[in-house]
Amino acid sequence: MKRYITNLGIIQIFCSLLLVVGIMFVSNYFVYKNSISDIYEKVAQNNTLAIKTMIQSFDNSFRSINNIIHSIHGLPYSSLESEEDGRIDMLKVYTMQESIATLVSSVDFIEEVIVFYDDMDLAITSTGTSSLSHLFQNKYKHDLYNESYWRTYAKGKNSFKILPGQYFKVATDTSQHRKKLMVAVGGNKVRISNKNIIILIDEAALLEYVNQELMIPGASLIVLDQERRVILSTDANSDLSGLLDDVYFNSFHEATLTKKDYQYNIYKSDFNGFMYVDKAPYQFHNIDSVTKANKMIMLSAIICAVLISLFLSVYLYKPVKKIIRQLGGGNNRGNDFRKILSGIVKMQMEIDSTKKQMENMEFTVQRSVFFQAVDEYAYSTSEHGLEMQKYCRDILRSEYFVLLMIHLNKKGMEQQAALSIEKIIDVLNSALLKEQSDVQLFYDNNLQFVSLVGIKPDERAVLLKRLKLLFTNLEQGELAGYSIYVSVSKMYATEFENYKLAYRNVVNGMLYRIVNEKSNVLDVEKIQYKWSLYFPFDKIEKLSNYISNGKLQEGKEIISETFRENAARNVHHHQMAHIAKTMFMYMLRHAEDTANADNRLYKLEQQFLRKIDYAHDYLDVEKALIDVAKHISEHSKSEEANKLNPSFISRYIELHYMENLYLDHIAEVVETSPKYFSSYFKKTFGINYVEYLNKVRLSHARELLKDSLLSIGEIGEKTGYLNSSTFTTTFKKYFGISPSEYRKQNMK
């Protein structure tokens, strides 16, 4: 026994337990010092402040109601009848209804405002018009407060009055339920206008507005009007008979009475003379017995705690030693608890590290399984496929889901550094989790992310609206350096085979989105498929010549005109990309001979295709194509002149087609014989020289026929034909109609 007592380890355990006992004693002592009576005084003071705050809220509420009544009386149209025929002027009615709706919109506790006239069965409310009888027989039904009651009431002389809350049968579009409503009726002793005004007040909403939760438990508030009638009470037993006869208010319009077990604090409003009675429990009973019991509890708790500390010290000594040995502790005395603490901290760090690794590994496995699941050639019936299905079941907990494909594009003009993929994932994941609790987010590639969002069957439409606001805020906030485009799939049941369908759904959404899409969130269910492409072959042929001849501005105009026309037709994004790629290939036709050994055009093509594939809108596609045109144009101009090459020949023909370009003449220009040039031209361009020259001339002729007022003969001369007869014959040969007929068709 002596060895145990003298051992430093057991003393440490005892002191630790004794420290706990000391803390318990100090806390109990403070509870004792702050006796129940002192606590009550503080609670009563707080309750008084809370009641005054509530009274101020009530006054503000009644002031708002009074202002609304006066404002409605001040509205025009004392009579709704038309001066011409004596019928009801509906324009006046609708104007008054809109004014009432505006007045009521800022007051949450007003259920409805009803305005009616003595001589007509028309009730005007904030939501529309109805007959007074229909309103109180169907929408707000009460055994006493019906149309007859209010007609009779309106004929008498009454001051402004608030009637106590009564249960009405309130009918909505879909159901009928009981609601407790107070009624405020405008006074008519002095007629401001001939309108009769009834305001229905939602009692529950009014109590919520004044925040009755501020009162202490057991307290209640009773509101009386100027005639000392109870109009609202939070106490089921609000009998004040004889109580108010002995009330004498001080200069602050306050009074206090004590009756039985309650203290009544009475306040009179300066605004309307209403009286507010705060009924609060008066003190707590059995204060002395509670104090004695508290002392006995403290004393017995201290004695028991000391004895328990002593026995536990002896009992825990050996287990503590074993724990220290398990944690690798030595035989040094005096540091047992430090060893335990350091060992526990080390184990916790190892557990946290292992847990984090497991989470990362689980996420990596889920990502891999998901992208295998959406692969068109993924496993389906093999053992591996069954294993994949097991992992996929753990991705979402919800019964249904939608799939989001989120594509980010770095804004070119932004100066801040690009965010890391980890940071973007963290931002997107946090934002989505605020909208839905069941979310999985995976990174695909090229700033493209895929998210699975679990939803309920009727939640998709609401989710779409929230997503539009969410991604708009992200573009303006945490992801301000990026433009975001999101494709949202249809709703699917959370099953393995549906992941592939949903992924294909959003990929098609990205491809088939219209180029003029304004929203950054696309609903794939609303895609409308279009095939009205605009591709002017004659202008595209000119584009190739313009770019190879260095006429960049003319080429830009053709590109912009083609893209604007297709954008006006609302073509799909993939169709616009196809048009851009085709135009790019046209421009390369005459640039291929200018490529040097470093495969410059090959690199240009790869960069262009990458920009097209990840472009957000058609303006990005147009800019990429113009950049390519500029590069080809500058490259063509910088090449050394070699006359016998396609670029030079096409440029020369384009610039001199209006002249007499005989075969001998063009052969002389390129410094070769007519026979060799004819053979070279046919081999290079696929058609003979004369046909090519006619196509160039007639292409320009068609433009002049459509866009100018020149005569047929003048157009023939301007395009290189010696007379109008030759021009007409050649035009009809290639197009099947005469120039004049072609002009008439285009005019139509």
VEXTOR-172353 format. One record per residue (C-alpha): z, x, y. Coordinates in steps of 0.02 Angstrom, whole numbers, plus 50000, padded with zeros to 5 digits. Layout:
<nodes>
ZXY...
</nodes>
This chain:
<nodes>
500005000050000500435014250117498725022050085497845005950137498855003950296498625021850351496765021450316495765020550477494475008650402495704994450371496434996550546494684994850618494404978550524496094971650579495804976350761494104968050759494814951850692496244953150815494984954650957494234938150902495954930350904496244936951081494624929451143495084912651066496804913251149496084917151321494814903051309496144890651254497264896451395495924892851524495654875651447497514872551464497564878651645496114867251691497054851851638496254835151605496864828051772496054842351868494444839951772494484821451812494674824751998493144836051998492144823751894492664809552011492094819752162490424823252080490264804852036490554800052218489174811752275488024805052138488364786952190487974790752372486354798752318485924783352216486344771952362485174782052473483824779852340484144761052333484024759952523482384769552519481744757652384482194741952481481504749752640479844752952550479804734852489480184728452665478824739452740477554733152613477964714952656477774718252843476154727852813475424713352712475924701052849475044712552971473414712052874472024701352951471384684752884472754671952915471484660252840470304664652698469094650552734467394654152806467084647752981465344641352935465644630352782467534630352754467384638752583468424653752531467654669652601467724681552451467394696552563469044693252650469894691052481469224707452412469674716752572471464710352563471574714552377471034732552410472304734052552473714727652440473214739752301473274754152425475004749252488475724747552312474934763052234476284774852297477784764652232478034766652045479384753452019478364738852088477634728951945476504717852052476274710552226475734692152239475074684452400474664665752411474374652352543475154635152559473514625752557472574634052413472844638452230472314656552250473434671452213472904688852271473684703652181473444722452182472364721152026471284706252068471334687652104471884672552003472524654952026474404654452061474684642351918473724653151793474674668751850476414661451817475904651651662475034665951572475324683351642477114681751711477904667151618479684661351656480544644751626481194643551805480084654551912478444645251891477114639652014478064623852061479634633752100478734645752217477774631652304479404622752338480254638852391478854643052512479004626152599480834629252644481514640952776482184656652689482584674252740482054689852644482894688852475482984699052315483324688652160484274696252011483284702951864482644690151738481644692451578479814687451599478504685951463477224698351528475474697151453474274711951447472494713251383473094717051206474864710451187476324700751260478084707751284479704703951375480124713751532481594712251651480934709751827481824707651995480934696952126480854701052311480274686352419479724688452599480664678152730479824663652819481134657952945480074666353077478244665453027477374682153055475854675552963475484660952848475494672152695476814669652559477284686152478478144689052311478514706652246478954708852062480064724252033480234732951865482124734551849482044748651720480844758651829481954755851982483494762251890482484777151831481934780352011483744780452076484274790951924485814781751860486124795951735487034805251875488564793851853490014799151742490154791051570490994774051580490544771251763489374757651822488524752251983488404734352049487244729552193487594714152301486524706752439487114701352613487824685252540488814695052409487734689052265487494701452121485664706452114485804721451997487164728251884487254742151755488844734051683488754719151567490424712951639490134712751826491464699851875492044703952052492934687552086494344690052211494034708652222493024708852383494244697352476495434711952503494124724552556494304733052724492924745252770493264760952869492124767853003490974774952870490734757752787491724763552635493224756052543494204759652384495194747852272496124750552109496234736451984496864737951806496044753151726494624754951852494404761552026493124752252134492254762352269491324750352384489964755552507489034745052634487234749552679486804752352862485014747352827485134729552759486984725752737486894726652547488514731452460488614744152318490124744052203490474759652098491594754551952492354770451877493764772951748495414776451835496154792751768496334796651582497764789551481499154799151391499004814851497500744821451447500504819051261498814827451269499584842351362500964844451231499724843051089498644856051173500104868351180500524865650996498704868150946498624884551043500224891350967499824886550787498034893150805498664910250863499934911950720498654906750589497314918150662498464933450656498944930150475497134927250425496624943450513497924953150415497424946150245495564948150280495804966150331496524970450160495264959550068493724966250156494164984650148493364988649979491764978350009491534987150177491665004150092490354999049966489194993250104489375009950192488935019250032487415007950008486855012250184487045030750150488715033550240489775048750208491645051350197491975054250382493415044050446493445033750604491605028750614491405015750476490775001650588489565012850681488795017650514488634999350465487864994950632486615009350629486135005150449485874986750491484834991150644483755002950540483514989750405483074976650537481764988150614480994991350442480994972650405480174968650572478854982050544478484975850369478424957850430477184962450567476094971750442476124956850325475634945050467474194956450517473624957850337473734939050312472724935950470471414948850415471284940550244471114923250323469754929450441468804937550297468964922150188468404910650330466824920450368466414921250183466684902350177465424899350317464154911450241462644902050176462694912350016464574912249990465394910249820465604892249764466024890149580466524907549526468314913549506468174922249674467614906049756469114896749685470254910349754469434908449925469744889649923471594892949894471684904150049470674891950154471904878050118473244888250209472224890750369472594873350441473964860650411473084845650490472064833050391470554834450509469854848250619468494852850743467734870150756467474878750924466234892850952466794901851110465554913851189466074925351333464894934551447465444948451566464954944151744463824957751812464554957951987466374959151935467204975851972468764974751863468784983251694468334973151540469804966151440470104972051263469694960451118471544959551075471974953851251470594940651252471174934051082472954933051148472414923451304471284911251209472564908451071473994905051193472914893051295472334883351141474094882251069474664873651230473394859951194473594858551005474954865050889473804868450739472564882050792471734897150711470664909250812469504922650739468414935650824466594935350766465574948250864464814951851035466214942751129465994927551019467534918950946467764904950821469264893350828469844879950706470844866150792471784853350689471724835650761472104817650719470674805550678470624797550852470984813250954469284821650972468724813051134470364816951222470314834951160468564837351233469174832251407470664843951396469574858351336468404856651486469874858351605470644872151500469114883651498468734880151682470504886051724470294901551614468674906251704469614905251868471214913351805471584925351662469744927251612469044927551789467854941851748466944931751615465884916151604466344905351455465264893551352466004883151211465164872851074466264859450992465814853250818465964835850746467614830950665467774835650481469084833450346470034849650314469154854750154468384871150098466564865550097466694857850272467014874650356465214879550322464554862950390465604864450549465054882550579463224877850558463544863150675464164874050819462824887450793461504873850811462444867650964462274884851044460414885451004459964867651049460954866151211459864861551359459584875451483460244864951628461904861251543463214859951683464804858951580465524874451498466024863851346464604856551241464874841651126463634843950983463664825150950462774822351116461324834451091459614826451124458174835451042456654838851153454964847151121454074845251290453774863751318452724870351461451694885751417450164888651530449064900151425447874904151568449294909551682450124919651545448464928751522448484932551707450294938251695449784951951573448434958051692449524956951846450904967351768449734980551698448834981351868450454983851963450434966552046452284963452014452534949752144451144938852071451874941551897453614936351957452894920252028452114915651860453744919451768454814909551890453614894751893453574893951702455464894451689455754881751828454554869451748455374871151577457094869451655456534853351739456014846951567457744850851498457104861151352458324868951230459014886351252458154893251096456494886051156456674894851324457084910951231455524908751124454454906551281455214922351356454884932551198453074926451193452804931151375453574948051339452334951151198450904946251313451484959051441451584972651308449764970251253449074981751387450614992651402450644999151224449515013851259450675019951395452155022951279452665041051260453495050551120455275044751156454855026851104455205020251277454435003051248455345001151082457015003651171456474991851309456074978451180457754980451092458714978951255457714963651305457984954651139459854958251146459974950751320459014935251265460084932251111461704932451211461104924551374462174910351441460844900851540458984901551576459264911451737459914925951631458354924551522457224924151676458084939451752457914949251590456034945451583455774950251767456704966751736455504970251591453994965951699454614977751834454854991851708453114989551631452314988251803453115004151867452755013151705450925008151709450725014351887451525031051849450375035151705448955047151735447285038051753446245037551597444795025851632444285022251453445855012751404446264994151395447454994251544446195001951664444754991051602445744974651615446414979451787444674983951850443934967551787445374957651864445104966052032443174965352033442724949651932441924941652086440634955652095439074958351989439944967151846438454971151734438774980851575437874996051647438974995751801440644994951709440065008251587439665019551735441385016251808442275021651649441065036351633440275031951467438645024451401438355005451397438135005651208439755015051176440705004451302440084988251223440634994051050442315000451116442654984251211442284973051061443404983650950444824984351076444844966751148444184956950999442774948651098441204955351183441194960551364440204945651433441364932751353442894941651419442154942551595441714923951589443484919351535444244929151679443034921451805443254903651738445144905551737445094908751924443794895151946444934882151868446314886751990445134884752136444524867952070446304861652060447064869352216445644870752345444384859652434442924871852412441284864952348440664868652171439374880952238440664890252345441844891752197440424898652089440024911952221441854916752240442034919352052440474930452032439094918051983437424919952074437144901152094438014884552061436844880351916437364895751816439184892251858439074874051802438164878351640439404892051595440914881151638440284866751531439934878651386441734884751380442674868851426441544854851372441494846451543440694850451710441704857951855441614841651953442294831651805443684844351781444174842551964444214823451950445334824151796446584835551882446584824952038447094810051932
</nodes>
